[in-house]
Amino acid sequence: MSKVVFLDRDGVLNYDRKNFIKTPQEFILYPYTVTSLAKLKKAGFKLFIITNQSGVGRGIITMENLNLIHNKLFLTFTSFGVYIDDIYVCPHHPKAGCICRKPSTFMYQKALSEHNLLPSVCYCIGDRPSDIEAGNRMGYPTFLVLTGKGRRWVNFICNKTKPNYIVPTLAEAVEEILNLNGRE
């Protein structure tokens, strides 16, 4: 049995941009991201990033640049001793009709299957309706962070797709998760 946290990327781990993050230079983590994830790893959680990156499908960013951004993400985290277990990306245009785009649970189920996990404890953290809906569909407690697009979507989400928790940032989501799990 494993403890797992599924994290959205843009607006949760890093500053979001109106016109997509297109280069590693535009990818900037929030100041609390590394320390927050380090707390989860220390408590025994596996960490998976589940992200829609429609900029690829829209022709705004190349897969090569997306891979460079993710390499920067992994190198930054590992330089601080924080290891992300895996990242799953839907690169498709929102109108492509793919099976992987959140709020589909495909990427979540794929992560669990590929890593042979049957989580005893699992949480989802995101800043958009699709993140909350996917987490709810999986049956996991969901955290809406008010960073990124979270503040913009909070009223819509609360009226349509209810998160279990609404918190200002990833740092508070992590503290709540640790409190719920007895700070193991």
C-alpha positions as CSV (number, residue, x, y, z in Angstrom):
1,M,0.0,0.0,0.0
2,S,1.2,3.5,-0.9
3,K,0.5,7.1,-0.1
4,V,0.2,9.2,-3.2
5,V,-0.3,12.8,-4.1
6,F,-1.3,13.8,-7.6
7,L,-0.2,17.4,-8.5
8,D,-1.2,19.6,-11.4
9,R,1.8,21.6,-12.7
10,D,1.1,25.1,-13.8
11,G,-0.4,27.3,-11.1
12,V,0.2,24.7,-8.4
13,L,4.0,24.0,-8.6
14,N,5.0,27.0,-10.6
15,Y,3.8,30.4,-11.8
16,D,1.4,30.2,-14.7
17,R,1.5,32.4,-17.7
18,K,-1.4,33.7,-19.8
19,N,0.2,32.6,-23.1
20,F,1.6,29.2,-21.9
21,I,5.0,28.4,-20.6
22,K,7.0,27.8,-23.7
23,T,10.7,27.6,-22.6
24,P,12.6,26.5,-19.5
25,Q,13.4,30.2,-18.8
26,E,9.6,30.9,-18.4
27,F,9.2,28.0,-16.0
28,I,9.6,29.4,-12.4
29,L,8.7,27.5,-9.3
30,Y,6.8,29.1,-6.4
31,P,9.3,29.7,-3.6
32,Y,7.6,27.1,-1.3
33,T,7.3,24.3,-3.9
34,V,10.5,22.4,-3.2
35,T,10.2,22.5,0.6
36,S,6.5,21.5,0.4
37,L,7.2,18.5,-1.7
38,A,10.2,17.6,0.4
39,K,7.8,17.3,3.4
40,L,5.6,15.0,1.5
41,K,8.5,12.8,0.4
42,K,9.8,12.7,4.0
43,A,6.3,11.5,5.1
44,G,6.5,8.6,2.5
45,F,4.3,10.0,-0.2
46,K,4.8,9.1,-3.9
47,L,4.5,12.2,-6.1
48,F,3.0,12.3,-9.6
49,I,2.5,15.3,-11.8
50,I,-0.6,15.1,-14.0
51,T,-0.8,18.0,-16.5
52,N,-2.7,19.1,-19.5
53,Q,-0.3,20.9,-21.9
54,S,-2.6,21.9,-24.7
55,G,0.0,24.4,-25.9
56,V,1.6,21.5,-27.7
57,G,-1.6,20.6,-29.5
58,R,-2.2,24.2,-30.3
59,G,1.3,24.5,-31.9
60,I,2.4,27.1,-29.3
61,I,5.1,24.9,-27.7
62,T,7.1,22.0,-29.2
63,M,7.4,18.6,-27.4
64,E,11.1,19.3,-27.4
65,N,10.6,22.5,-25.3
66,L,8.1,20.7,-23.1
67,N,10.7,18.0,-22.4
68,L,13.3,20.7,-21.7
69,I,10.9,22.3,-19.2
70,H,10.3,19.0,-17.5
71,N,14.1,18.2,-17.4
72,K,14.5,21.6,-15.6
73,L,11.7,20.6,-13.2
74,F,13.3,17.2,-12.4
75,L,16.9,18.6,-12.1
76,T,15.7,21.4,-9.8
77,F,13.8,19.0,-7.5
78,T,16.5,16.3,-7.5
79,S,19.2,18.9,-6.6
80,F,17.3,19.4,-3.4
81,G,16.8,15.7,-2.8
82,V,13.1,15.7,-3.9
83,Y,12.2,12.9,-6.4
84,I,9.1,13.1,-8.5
85,D,8.0,9.6,-9.2
86,D,6.7,10.4,-12.6
87,I,5.0,13.0,-14.8
88,Y,2.1,12.3,-17.1
89,V,1.2,14.8,-19.9
90,C,-1.8,15.3,-22.2
91,P,-0.3,17.3,-25.1
92,H,-3.5,17.3,-27.1
93,H,-5.7,20.2,-28.1
94,P,-8.8,20.5,-26.0
95,K,-11.0,19.7,-29.0
96,A,-9.0,16.6,-30.0
97,G,-11.3,14.2,-28.2
98,C,-8.4,12.3,-26.6
99,I,-8.8,9.9,-23.7
100,C,-6.1,11.4,-21.5
101,R,-7.1,15.1,-21.1
102,K,-8.3,15.9,-17.6
103,P,-10.9,15.7,-16.2
104,S,-10.5,12.2,-17.6
105,T,-8.9,9.9,-15.0
106,F,-6.8,8.1,-17.7
107,M,-3.4,9.6,-16.6
108,Y,-4.2,8.9,-12.9
109,Q,-5.1,5.3,-13.6
110,K,-2.0,4.9,-15.9
111,A,0.3,6.2,-13.1
112,L,-1.1,3.8,-10.6
113,S,-1.0,0.9,-13.1
114,E,2.6,1.6,-14.4
115,H,3.9,2.0,-10.9
116,N,1.9,-1.0,-9.5
117,L,0.3,1.1,-6.8
118,L,-2.8,0.5,-4.7
119,P,-2.8,3.6,-2.7
120,S,-4.1,3.5,0.9
121,V,-4.0,7.3,1.0
122,C,-4.3,9.5,-2.0
123,Y,-4.9,13.2,-2.7
124,C,-5.2,15.5,-5.7
125,I,-4.1,19.1,-5.8
126,G,-5.0,21.5,-8.6
127,D,-6.1,25.0,-9.5
128,R,-8.7,24.3,-12.2
129,P,-12.1,22.6,-12.5
130,S,-10.6,19.7,-14.5
131,D,-8.1,18.9,-11.7
132,I,-10.9,18.8,-9.1
133,E,-13.3,16.9,-11.3
134,A,-10.6,14.3,-12.1
135,G,-9.7,13.9,-8.4
136,N,-13.4,13.6,-7.5
137,R,-13.9,10.9,-10.2
138,M,-11.0,9.0,-8.7
139,G,-12.7,9.2,-5.3
140,Y,-9.7,11.0,-3.7
141,P,-9.8,14.1,-1.5
142,T,-9.2,17.2,-3.6
143,F,-7.5,20.4,-2.8
144,L,-8.1,23.6,-4.8
145,V,-5.2,26.0,-4.5
146,L,-6.0,29.7,-5.1
147,T,-2.7,30.3,-7.0
148,G,-2.6,30.0,-10.8
149,K,-6.1,29.9,-12.1
150,G,-7.6,28.9,-8.7
151,R,-8.8,32.2,-7.6
152,R,-10.5,32.8,-11.0
153,W,-12.3,29.4,-10.8
154,V,-13.1,29.2,-7.1
155,N,-16.8,30.3,-7.4
156,F,-17.4,28.1,-10.5
157,I,-15.7,25.1,-9.0
158,C,-17.6,25.4,-5.7
159,N,-20.9,25.6,-7.5
160,K,-20.3,22.8,-10.0
161,T,-17.5,20.5,-8.8
162,K,-16.8,20.7,-5.1
163,P,-13.3,20.4,-3.8
164,N,-12.8,18.9,-0.4
165,Y,-10.5,21.7,0.6
166,I,-9.7,25.2,-0.6
167,V,-6.3,26.5,0.4
168,P,-4.2,29.6,-0.6
169,T,-1.2,27.6,-1.9
170,L,0.5,24.2,-2.3
171,A,2.2,24.9,1.0
172,E,-1.1,24.9,2.9
173,A,-2.4,21.9,1.0
174,V,0.7,19.9,2.1
175,E,0.3,21.0,5.7
176,E,-3.3,19.9,5.7
177,I,-2.3,16.5,4.1
178,L,0.3,16.0,6.7
179,N,-2.1,16.9,9.5
180,L,-4.7,14.5,8.1
181,N,-2.0,11.7,8.1
182,G,-0.8,12.4,11.6
183,R,2.5,13.9,10.4
184,E,3.9,10.5,9.8
